[in-house]
Amino acid sequence: MISKKMYTPAFAKKKNIQGSTLVEVIVSVILLTLGLLALMATQLRSVSGLTEAENKSLVSQSTEALAESMLMNGTLVKTSSGNYYHSYASYLTPPVPITGNITPFSPTTNTEYTKASIADEYKKQFESELYENLIKPESSTVSSVIYTICLDKEKPEQPTLDSSGKNMITNCQSGGTYTTIKVVWRSESTKDRFNDYSYVLRVAN
């Protein structure tokens, strides 16, 4: 008896075909979506961080400019011990909310200026810069800006805002002897989410 081996064509052979099930596809899509959302959130935080860093830089520049103006317009006072120090009493200011456009200081001829009037004009210039830099830009998320100039301790504390964002908690020490400029502002990402930022500068005596 002759044994004959049958030949099976290649196209007739069964192959195990592996593919993705519907569940695997859905899981992959979900993971991809979550990854994209995480990337978008990271980018938004990065943009927000850059914006607030820029705001803080602008506030610091305006505050330092005001402090330099105060140094040039201070009153030299002699103590009982014979020492001298600069007084900035004409600059002391309770909390001032920045609510609208303010005309900056523009000197005019034939006008007599006193130390007090010059102090008022410098403060107007400062308020104008805070408005122009923080509130006026269309892309700004800043909803509240308040500043004060007070007497404080040697190492002043940062100011804060109350829950409404309309009132400043200065944290200035009663009986302090160091003139300090404090600025606080609120940036709102949404109606119910916000962050408060502050800047403090002690003026040299």
ROLO-680836 format. One line per field, with one value per residue: residue number from 0; residue in three letters; x, y, z of N, C-alpha, C in turn. Coordinates in Angstrom, 1 decimal. Layout:
num <- c(NUM,...)
residuo <- c(ALA,...)
n_X <- c(X,...)
n_Y <- c(Y,...)
n_Z <- c(Z,...)
ca_X <- c(X,...)
ca_Y <- c(Y,...)
ca_Z <- c(Z,...)
c_X <- c(X,...)
c_Y <- c(Y,...)
c_Z <- c(Z,...)
//
This chain:
num <- c(0,1,2,3,4,5,6,7,8,9,10,11,12,13,14,15,16,17,18,19,20,21,22,23,24,25,26,27,28,29,30,31,32,33,34,35,36,37,38,39,40,41,42,43,44,45,46,47,48,49,50,51,52,53,54,55,56,57,58,59,60,61,62,63,64,65,66,67,68,69,70,71,72,73,74,75,76,77,78,79,80,81,82,83,84,85,86,87,88,89,90,91,92,93,94,95,96,97,98,99,100,101,102,103,104,105,106,107,108,109,110,111,112,113,114,115,116,117,118,119,120,121,122,123,124,125,126,127,128,129,130,131,132,133,134,135,136,137,138,139,140,141,142,143,144,145,146,147,148,149,150,151,152,153,154,155,156,157,158,159,160,161,162,163,164,165,166,167,168,169,170,171,172,173,174,175,176,177,178,179,180,181,182,183,184,185,186,187,188,189,190,191,192,193,194,195,196,197,198,199,200,201,202,203,204)
residuo <- c(MET,ILE,SER,LYS,LYS,MET,TYR,THR,PRO,ALA,PHE,ALA,LYS,LYS,LYS,ASN,ILE,GLN,GLY,SER,THR,LEU,VAL,GLU,VAL,ILE,VAL,SER,VAL,ILE,LEU,LEU,THR,LEU,GLY,LEU,LEU,ALA,LEU,MET,ALA,THR,GLN,LEU,ARG,SER,VAL,SER,GLY,LEU,THR,GLU,ALA,GLU,ASN,LYS,SER,LEU,VAL,SER,GLN,SER,THR,GLU,ALA,LEU,ALA,GLU,SER,MET,LEU,MET,ASN,GLY,THR,LEU,VAL,LYS,THR,SER,SER,GLY,ASN,TYR,TYR,HIS,SER,TYR,ALA,SER,TYR,LEU,THR,PRO,PRO,VAL,PRO,ILE,THR,GLY,ASN,ILE,THR,PRO,PHE,SER,PRO,THR,THR,ASN,THR,GLU,TYR,THR,LYS,ALA,SER,ILE,ALA,ASP,GLU,TYR,LYS,LYS,GLN,PHE,GLU,SER,GLU,LEU,TYR,GLU,ASN,LEU,ILE,LYS,PRO,GLU,SER,SER,THR,VAL,SER,SER,VAL,ILE,TYR,THR,ILE,CYS,LEU,ASP,LYS,GLU,LYS,PRO,GLU,GLN,PRO,THR,LEU,ASP,SER,SER,GLY,LYS,ASN,MET,ILE,THR,ASN,CYS,GLN,SER,GLY,GLY,THR,TYR,THR,THR,ILE,LYS,VAL,VAL,TRP,ARG,SER,GLU,SER,THR,LYS,ASP,ARG,PHE,ASN,ASP,TYR,SER,TYR,VAL,LEU,ARG,VAL,ALA,ASN)
n_X <- c(0.8,0.6,1.6,0.5,1.3,-0.6,-0.7,-1.1,-2.2,-0.7,-2.5,-4.7,-4.2,-4.8,-4.6,-3.7,-5.1,-4.4,-6.0,-7.3,-9.6,-12.9,-13.1,-10.4,-9.8,-11.4,-10.4,-7.8,-8.4,-9.5,-7.3,-5.6,-7.1,-7.1,-4.4,-4.0,-5.6,-4.3,-1.9,-2.9,-3.8,-1.4,-0.1,-1.8,-1.5,1.2,1.1,-0.5,1.2,3.3,2.1,1.4,3.9,4.9,3.1,3.9,6.4,6.0,4.6,6.5,8.4,7.1,6.6,9.2,10.0,8.3,9.3,11.9,11.3,10.2,12.5,13.8,12.2,11.8,11.6,14.1,14.8,15.7,16.8,16.4,18.8,20.6,20.9,20.0,17.2,15.1,11.9,8.7,6.2,4.2,3.5,2.2,-0.5,-3.8,-5.4,-5.9,-8.1,-7.7,-9.6,-10.2,-9.2,-6.5,-5.2,-1.9,1.0,1.8,3.9,3.5,4.3,5.1,3.9,3.7,5.1,4.7,6.3,4.3,2.3,3.8,4.2,1.6,1.2,3.1,2.1,-0.3,0.8,1.8,-0.5,-1.7,0.0,-0.4,-3.0,-2.9,-1.2,-2.2,-5.0,-6.3,-5.5,-7.0,-6.8,-6.3,-6.7,-7.0,-8.9,-9.0,-7.2,-5.2,-3.5,-1.3,0.5,2.4,3.4,5.6,6.9,10.4,10.8,8.4,5.1,3.3,0.6,-3.0,-6.1,-9.6,-12.4,-14.1,-12.5,-12.4,-11.5,-8.6,-6.3,-3.9,-1.8,0.0,2.1,1.1,2.5,4.8,8.0,9.1,8.8,6.6,5.7,2.9,1.3,-1.5,-3.1,-5.8,-6.3,-8.4,-9.2,-11.5,-15.0,-15.3,-12.8,-9.7,-6.6,-4.5,-2.1,0.9,3.0,5.7,7.6,10.1,10.9,13.9,15.3)
n_Y <- c(-1.2,2.1,5.1,8.3,11.6,14.4,17.6,20.8,23.8,27.1,29.2,28.0,27.4,27.8,30.7,32.3,35.2,38.2,40.9,44.1,44.4,45.8,46.9,47.3,49.3,51.4,51.9,52.7,55.1,56.6,56.8,58.3,60.7,61.5,62.0,64.1,66.1,66.4,67.5,69.9,71.2,71.5,73.3,75.5,76.2,76.9,79.2,80.8,81.1,82.5,84.9,85.9,86.2,88.2,90.3,90.7,91.6,94.0,95.4,95.5,97.2,99.6,100.2,100.4,102.6,104.6,104.5,105.5,108.1,109.0,109.0,111.1,113.2,113.3,114.3,115.7,114.8,115.7,113.8,113.6,112.7,113.7,112.5,111.9,111.3,110.3,111.4,110.4,111.3,112.7,110.9,108.8,106.6,105.5,102.3,102.2,101.5,100.6,101.7,102.9,104.7,106.9,110.2,110.7,112.1,115.3,117.8,121.4,124.6,127.6,126.9,126.4,124.0,122.1,119.9,118.2,118.4,117.4,114.9,113.9,114.0,112.1,109.8,109.6,109.1,106.6,105.1,105.4,103.8,101.3,100.8,100.9,98.8,96.5,96.3,97.6,96.2,94.2,91.4,91.0,89.3,90.3,91.4,93.1,95.6,96.9,99.4,100.5,102.9,102.7,102.9,100.5,97.4,96.4,94.1,93.7,92.4,90.5,91.9,91.1,90.1,90.4,88.0,89.1,90.5,93.2,94.6,95.5,93.9,95.2,94.4,96.1,97.2,98.7,101.6,101.3,102.1,102.1,103.1,101.8,100.3,98.7,96.4,94.7,92.3,90.7,87.9,86.4,83.2,81.9,82.5,81.5,80.8,82.0,83.7,85.4,87.9,89.6,92.5,93.9,96.6,98.1,101.4,103.1,104.6)
n_Z <- c(0.0,-0.9,0.7,0.6,0.9,1.6,0.0,1.2,0.1,0.6,0.9,1.9,4.5,8.0,9.9,12.9,13.7,15.2,16.9,18.0,20.5,20.9,23.5,24.2,22.4,23.2,25.8,25.1,23.8,25.9,27.6,26.0,25.8,28.4,28.8,27.0,28.2,30.6,29.6,28.5,30.9,32.2,30.5,30.8,33.5,33.3,31.7,33.3,35.5,34.3,33.7,36.3,37.3,35.7,36.4,39.1,38.7,37.4,39.4,41.4,40.1,39.8,42.5,43.6,42.1,43.3,45.9,45.5,44.7,47.1,48.7,47.6,48.3,51.0,54.5,56.5,59.7,63.0,65.8,69.4,70.3,68.6,66.2,62.7,60.6,57.8,57.3,56.2,56.4,55.0,53.1,54.1,53.9,54.1,53.3,49.8,47.2,43.9,41.4,39.0,36.0,36.5,36.4,35.6,37.2,36.1,35.7,35.8,34.5,36.4,38.8,42.2,44.2,47.1,49.6,50.5,48.4,46.3,47.1,47.0,44.2,43.3,44.4,42.9,40.4,40.9,41.5,39.0,37.4,38.6,37.8,35.0,34.5,35.8,35.8,33.6,31.0,28.5,28.6,31.3,34.4,36.8,39.5,41.7,43.3,45.8,47.8,50.4,52.4,55.2,58.7,60.0,61.4,61.6,60.0,57.9,57.6,55.1,53.3,53.2,51.6,52.3,52.2,50.3,48.7,48.6,50.7,52.4,54.5,56.3,58.0,59.3,61.8,64.8,66.0,64.8,63.2,60.7,57.4,55.1,52.0,50.8,48.6,47.4,45.4,43.6,41.6,39.4,38.2,37.6,38.4,41.0,41.8,42.8,43.3,45.6,45.6,46.8,47.5,49.1,50.3,52.1,52.9,52.9,55.9)
ca_X <- c(0.0,1.4,1.1,0.7,1.2,-1.4,-0.1,-2.1,-1.7,-0.5,-3.7,-5.7,-3.8,-5.4,-3.6,-4.2,-5.1,-4.6,-6.5,-7.7,-11.1,-13.5,-12.8,-9.1,-9.8,-12.0,-9.4,-6.7,-8.9,-9.7,-6.0,-5.1,-7.8,-6.6,-3.1,-4.1,-6.2,-3.2,-1.0,-3.5,-3.8,0.0,0.2,-2.6,-0.8,2.4,0.7,-0.9,2.4,4.1,1.3,1.5,5.3,5.0,2.4,4.7,7.6,5.4,4.3,7.8,9.1,6.3,6.8,10.5,10.0,7.7,10.2,13.0,10.7,10.1,13.8,14.2,11.2,11.7,11.9,15.2,14.4,16.8,16.3,16.9,20.2,21.4,20.9,19.0,16.5,14.2,10.5,7.8,4.8,3.2,3.2,1.4,-1.8,-4.6,-5.7,-6.6,-8.5,-7.5,-10.8,-10.4,-8.1,-6.0,-4.3,-0.6,1.7,2.3,4.3,3.2,5.1,4.6,3.2,4.5,4.9,5.3,6.6,3.0,1.7,4.6,3.9,0.3,1.4,3.9,1.2,-1.2,1.6,1.9,-1.9,-2.0,0.8,-1.0,-4.2,-2.5,-0.5,-2.9,-6.5,-6.7,-5.4,-8.2,-6.5,-6.1,-7.6,-6.9,-10.2,-8.9,-5.8,-5.3,-2.2,-1.2,1.8,2.2,4.6,5.6,8.1,11.6,10.5,7.0,4.3,2.6,-0.9,-3.9,-7.5,-10.7,-13.0,-14.8,-11.5,-12.6,-10.9,-7.2,-5.8,-2.6,-0.8,1.0,2.2,0.8,3.7,6.0,8.8,9.7,7.8,6.5,4.7,2.3,0.4,-2.1,-4.1,-6.5,-6.4,-9.5,-9.2,-12.9,-15.8,-15.2,-11.4,-8.8,-5.4,-4.1,-0.6,1.2,4.4,6.0,8.9,10.4,11.6,15.1,15.2)
ca_Y <- c(0.0,3.3,6.2,9.5,12.8,15.4,18.9,21.8,25.1,28.1,30.1,27.3,27.2,28.7,31.5,33.0,36.7,38.9,42.2,44.8,44.3,47.1,47.4,47.8,50.5,52.4,52.2,53.5,56.5,57.2,57.1,59.4,61.9,62.0,62.6,65.5,67.0,66.7,68.4,71.3,71.7,71.9,74.5,76.6,76.6,77.6,80.5,81.6,81.4,83.6,86.1,86.5,86.6,89.5,91.2,91.0,92.4,95.4,96.0,95.8,98.3,100.8,100.4,100.9,104.0,105.4,104.6,106.4,109.4,109.3,109.3,112.5,114.2,113.1,115.5,115.3,115.1,115.5,113.2,114.2,112.2,114.4,111.8,112.4,110.3,110.8,111.2,110.4,111.5,113.2,109.8,107.8,106.5,104.3,101.4,102.8,100.6,101.2,101.4,103.5,105.4,108.1,111.1,110.7,113.4,116.1,119.1,122.5,125.8,128.7,126.3,126.1,122.6,121.8,118.5,117.5,118.3,116.5,113.5,113.5,113.7,110.9,108.7,109.5,108.4,105.2,104.6,105.3,102.7,100.1,100.6,100.6,97.5,95.3,96.3,98.0,95.3,93.3,90.1,90.9,88.6,91.0,92.0,94.0,96.1,97.9,99.6,101.4,103.3,102.8,102.7,99.1,97.0,96.3,93.0,93.8,91.2,90.7,92.2,90.2,90.6,89.6,87.1,89.8,91.1,94.7,95.2,95.1,93.6,95.7,93.8,97.1,97.2,99.9,102.1,101.0,103.3,101.9,103.4,100.6,100.3,97.4,96.3,93.4,92.2,89.4,87.4,85.4,82.4,81.7,83.3,81.0,80.5,83.1,83.8,86.7,88.2,90.9,92.9,94.8,97.3,99.0,102.5,103.3,105.8)
ca_Z <- c(0.0,-1.0,1.5,-0.2,1.7,0.9,0.1,1.4,-0.4,1.7,1.1,2.6,5.9,9.0,10.7,14.1,13.4,16.5,16.7,19.2,20.8,21.1,24.8,24.2,21.6,24.1,26.8,24.5,23.5,27.2,28.1,25.2,26.1,29.7,28.6,26.4,29.2,31.5,28.9,28.5,32.2,32.5,29.7,31.3,34.7,32.9,31.2,34.5,36.3,33.6,33.8,37.6,37.5,35.0,37.2,40.2,38.2,37.1,40.7,42.1,39.4,40.2,44.0,43.8,41.6,44.3,47.0,45.1,44.8,48.5,49.2,47.2,48.9,52.5,55.4,57.4,61.1,64.0,67.0,70.7,70.5,67.7,64.9,61.7,59.8,56.9,57.6,55.0,57.0,54.0,52.2,54.8,53.2,54.4,52.1,48.6,46.1,42.5,40.8,37.7,35.4,37.2,35.6,36.2,37.5,34.9,36.3,35.0,34.8,37.3,39.9,43.4,44.8,48.4,49.8,50.5,47.1,45.4,47.6,46.4,42.8,43.2,44.7,41.8,39.4,41.3,41.3,37.6,36.9,39.0,37.0,33.6,34.3,36.3,35.6,32.3,29.9,28.2,29.0,32.7,35.3,38.1,39.8,42.8,43.6,46.9,48.3,51.5,52.9,56.6,59.5,60.3,62.1,60.8,59.1,57.8,57.2,53.9,53.5,52.6,51.3,52.9,51.3,49.3,47.8,48.5,51.9,52.6,55.8,56.1,58.9,59.7,63.3,65.5,66.7,64.0,62.8,59.4,56.4,54.2,50.9,50.6,47.5,47.3,44.3,43.5,40.2,39.3,37.0,37.3,39.4,42.3,42.0,42.7,44.0,46.1,45.6,47.5,47.4,50.2,50.2,53.2,52.5,53.8,56.7)
c_X <- c(0.9,0.8,1.4,0.4,0.5,-0.7,-1.2,-1.5,-1.6,-1.7,-4.8,-5.4,-4.4,-4.4,-4.4,-4.0,-5.4,-5.0,-7.0,-9.2,-11.6,-13.2,-11.4,-9.0,-10.3,-11.1,-8.3,-7.2,-9.0,-8.3,-5.4,-5.8,-7.3,-5.2,-3.1,-4.7,-5.1,-2.2,-1.6,-3.5,-2.4,0.3,-0.6,-1.9,0.5,2.1,0.3,0.3,3.2,3.4,1.5,3.0,5.5,4.3,3.2,5.9,7.1,5.2,5.6,8.5,8.4,6.5,8.2,10.7,9.4,8.6,11.4,12.5,10.6,11.4,14.2,13.3,11.0,12.0,13.0,14.8,15.5,16.2,16.9,18.4,21.1,21.6,19.9,18.4,15.5,12.8,9.7,6.4,3.8,2.8,2.3,0.0,-2.6,-4.9,-6.5,-6.9,-8.2,-8.7,-11.0,-9.1,-7.8,-5.1,-3.0,0.0,2.2,2.6,3.9,4.1,4.4,3.6,4.1,4.1,5.5,5.6,5.3,2.3,2.5,4.4,2.6,0.4,2.1,3.0,0.2,-0.5,1.6,0.6,-2.2,-1.2,0.1,-2.3,-3.8,-1.9,-1.3,-4.3,-6.9,-6.6,-6.6,-8.0,-6.3,-7.1,-7.7,-8.3,-10.1,-7.4,-6.0,-3.8,-2.3,0.3,1.7,3.5,4.5,6.8,9.2,11.4,9.0,6.4,3.6,1.1,-1.7,-5.2,-8.5,-11.4,-13.7,-13.8,-11.5,-11.9,-9.5,-6.9,-4.3,-1.5,0.3,1.0,2.0,2.1,5.0,6.8,9.4,8.6,7.8,5.4,4.2,1.3,-0.2,-3.1,-4.6,-6.6,-7.4,-9.4,-10.6,-13.7,-15.5,-13.7,-10.5,-7.6,-5.0,-2.6,-0.3,2.7,4.6,7.4,9.0,11.3,12.7,14.9,16.5)
c_Y <- c(1.2,4.4,7.5,10.7,13.9,16.8,19.9,23.2,26.2,28.9,29.4,27.0,28.2,29.5,32.2,34.5,37.4,40.4,42.8,44.6,45.7,47.7,48.0,49.2,51.7,52.8,53.0,54.9,57.2,57.7,58.3,60.7,62.4,62.6,63.9,66.5,67.4,67.7,69.8,71.9,72.3,73.2,75.7,77.1,77.4,79.0,81.4,82.0,82.5,84.9,86.8,86.9,88.0,90.6,91.6,91.8,93.8,96.1,96.4,97.0,99.6,101.2,100.9,102.3,105.0,105.6,105.5,107.9,109.9,109.7,110.7,113.6,114.0,114.3,115.0,115.7,114.8,114.9,113.9,113.8,112.9,113.6,112.3,111.2,111.0,110.4,111.3,110.5,111.9,112.1,108.8,107.8,105.3,103.5,102.2,101.8,101.3,100.8,102.0,104.2,106.7,108.9,111.1,112.1,114.1,117.5,120.3,123.7,126.8,128.1,126.0,124.8,122.6,120.3,117.7,117.3,117.4,115.1,113.0,113.2,112.4,109.7,108.5,108.8,106.9,104.5,104.4,104.1,101.4,99.8,100.2,99.2,96.3,95.2,96.6,97.0,94.4,91.9,89.9,90.1,89.2,91.7,93.0,94.3,97.1,98.1,100.5,101.7,103.5,102.7,101.2,98.7,96.7,95.2,93.0,92.6,91.5,91.0,91.1,90.9,89.8,88.8,87.8,90.4,92.6,95.4,94.6,95.0,94.0,94.9,94.8,97.1,98.6,100.4,101.8,102.2,103.2,102.2,102.3,100.7,98.9,97.4,94.8,93.4,90.8,89.1,86.2,84.6,82.1,82.5,82.9,80.6,81.7,82.9,85.2,86.8,89.5,91.2,94.0,95.3,98.3,100.1,102.8,104.6,106.6)
c_Z <- c(0.0,-0.2,0.8,0.7,1.0,1.1,0.2,1.0,0.8,2.0,1.9,4.1,6.8,9.7,11.8,13.9,14.8,16.2,18.0,19.3,21.0,22.5,24.9,23.5,22.5,25.2,26.3,24.3,24.8,27.7,27.3,25.5,27.5,29.6,28.0,27.3,30.2,30.9,28.9,29.8,32.6,31.8,30.3,32.6,34.4,32.5,32.4,35.3,35.7,33.8,35.2,37.9,36.8,35.8,38.4,39.9,38.0,38.4,41.4,41.4,39.8,41.7,44.2,43.2,42.6,45.5,46.7,45.1,46.2,49.1,48.8,47.8,50.4,53.3,56.4,58.8,62.1,65.3,68.2,70.9,69.5,66.4,64.0,61.0,58.9,57.3,56.3,55.5,56.0,53.0,52.8,54.3,53.7,53.2,51.0,47.6,44.8,41.7,39.4,37.2,36.2,36.4,36.3,36.4,36.3,35.4,35.3,35.5,35.7,38.3,41.0,44.0,46.2,48.5,49.8,49.2,46.1,45.8,47.0,44.9,42.5,43.4,43.5,40.6,39.7,41.1,39.8,37.0,37.3,38.1,35.6,33.5,34.8,35.9,34.2,31.1,29.7,28.7,30.5,33.4,36.7,38.4,40.9,43.1,44.7,47.4,49.6,51.8,54.4,57.4,60.1,61.1,61.1,59.7,58.9,57.2,55.9,54.1,52.9,52.2,52.0,51.8,50.1,48.3,47.8,49.7,52.1,54.1,55.8,56.8,59.2,61.2,63.8,66.2,66.0,63.6,61.4,58.3,55.4,53.2,50.7,49.5,47.6,46.2,44.2,42.0,40.2,38.1,36.6,38.4,40.8,42.7,41.8,43.6,44.4,46.1,46.3,47.3,48.5,50.0,51.3,52.7,53.4,54.6,56.6)
//
